[in-house]
């Protein structure tokens, strides 16, 4: 997963930079260092997006577990009355 995320991020950054140059009607490799920076930023973006998604999944699991426990307590307390 890490290698594919890195590749997707690098391609995303490179694609955005090439598209930006194409929109401005500049040569595709006008400043090659901008491609490297764009690829790096793309990798950082995709990696942080994956970390955020994993954190959201963990938070959702905790929330669902808490709701399940509350519902069980409510059902058990209702039977005791």
C-alpha positions in Angstrom: 0.0 0.0 0.0 2.8 2.4 0.8 4.5 2.0 -2.6 1.3 2.4 -4.5 0.4 5.5 -2.5 3.8 7.0 -3.2 3.4 6.3 -6.9 -0.1 7.8 -7.0 1.0 10.9 -5.1 4.1 11.4 -7.4 1.9 11.0 -10.5 -0.6 13.4 -9.1 2.0 16.0 -8.4 3.6 15.6 -11.8 0.3 15.7 -13.6 -0.7 18.9 -11.9 2.5 20.6 -12.8 2.4 19.4 -16.4 -1.2 20.5 -16.7 -0.4 23.9 -15.1 2.3 24.4 -17.7 0.0 23.3 -20.5 -2.7 25.8 -19.4 -0.2 28.6 -19.5 1.1 27.4 -22.9 4.6 26.9 -21.5 7.0 24.1 -22.4 6.2 21.0 -20.3 9.7 20.9 -18.7 10.3 24.6 -18.3 11.6 24.3 -14.7 12.3 20.7 -13.9 12.7 21.4 -10.2 9.0 22.3 -10.1 8.1 18.8 -11.2 10.2 17.4 -8.3 8.5 19.7 -5.8 5.1 18.9 -7.2 5.8 15.1 -7.0 7.0 15.5 -3.4 3.9 17.5 -2.4 1.7 15.0 -4.1 3.3 12.1 -2.1 2.9 14.1 1.1 -0.7 14.8 0.3 -1.6 11.2 -0.5 0.2 9.8 2.5 -1.5 12.3 4.9 -4.9 11.5 3.2 -4.4 7.8 3.9 -3.4 8.5 7.5 -6.5 10.7 7.9 -8.7 8.0 6.4 -7.3 5.3 8.8 -7.9 7.7 11.8 -11.4 8.3 10.7 -12.1 4.6 10.5 -10.7 4.0 14.0 -12.8 6.9 15.4 -15.9 5.5 13.7 -15.3 2.0 15.2 -14.9 3.5 18.6 -18.1 5.5 18.2 -20.1 2.5 17.0 -18.8 0.4 19.9 -19.8 3.1 22.3 -23.3 3.4 20.8 -23.6 -0.4 20.9 -22.7 -0.5 24.6 -25.2 2.3 25.4 -28.0 0.5 23.6 -27.2 -2.7 25.4 -27.2 -0.9 28.8 -30.5 0.8 27.9 -32.1 -2.5 27.0 -30.8 -4.3 30.1 -31.8 -1.4 32.4 -35.3 -1.4 30.8 -35.7 -5.2 31.6 -34.8 -4.7 35.3 -37.7 -2.3 35.9 
